[in-house]
Amino acid sequence: MEHYTMNLTLKIWRQPNTQSPGRFETYPVSNISSEMSFLEMIDVLNEQLIKDGKEPVAFDHDCREGICGMCSMYINGRPHGPWQNNTTCQLHMRAYQDGDTITIEPWRANSFPVIKDLMVDRSAFDRIIQAGGYISVNTGSAVDANAIAVEKDNADAAFAAAACIGCGACVAACKNSSAMLFVSAKVSHLALLPQGSPERKSRAVNMVAQMDKEGFGACTNTGACEAVCPKGISIENIARLNREYMMAGLSAD
């Protein structure tokens, strides 16, 4: 693959805190390698800003390996940028050409208030997990790996749902700021396994209730969430969540 360098124009959302209004600021960056990751490119910008005595751009990052879900940015109108099944940290600058203008924003959802610049508060997701995204187990020695038989189809579907990293791209892409793909993935991967059976009914009810309490919008099945999910989570999980929720309601005492 040919290596090249480029000069770019970055239009970045700058916002001091949740209470203050934000604005776009324009920054030129030069001699950016096509082999840099997108976050490395922002590192270059920040080094220059610090050198010039200016405030660097605040953004979330941690593993930079597509695992943690921290690197959440809206890039040219698409969460995590133009590549399919890809997090921002896995996006490389060869996706762009010399002279391009790149617009970078935080997630836009009332339930994800901006902390600073490109950083948003996604603790709403944590509270949804706390409402039911767990299983009850006895403490002590771990049981043998094959002690509980799991059908392969269920195991595969549970594994696929569990791949969700909670980045929030689904919320950012949805016109309603719905969290249904995230919640359905977390409900599905436990509902499909026998270990998740004890809280199966209460899990669906409680997690949906917390999702609504956090102010996320309703799902209208446009599929935008699935299209931008970096882990390819299927909207089939949303149908499963609806079934879980309905069955929990029908069987309630």
Buried (B, 14 or more C-beta within 10 A) or exposed (E): EEEEEBEBEBBBBBBBEEEEEBEEEEBEBEEBBBEBBBBBBBBBBBEBBEEEEEEBBBBBBEEBEBEBBBBBBBBBEBBBBEBEEBBBBBBBBBBBEEEBEBBBBBBBBEBBBBBBBBBBBBEBBEEBBEBBBEBEEEEEEEEEEEEEEBEEEEEEBBEBBBEBBBBBBBBBBBEBBBBBBBBBBBBBBBBBBEBBEEBBBEBBBBBBBBBEEBEBBEBEEBEBBBBBBBBEBBBBBBEBBBEBBEBBEEEEE
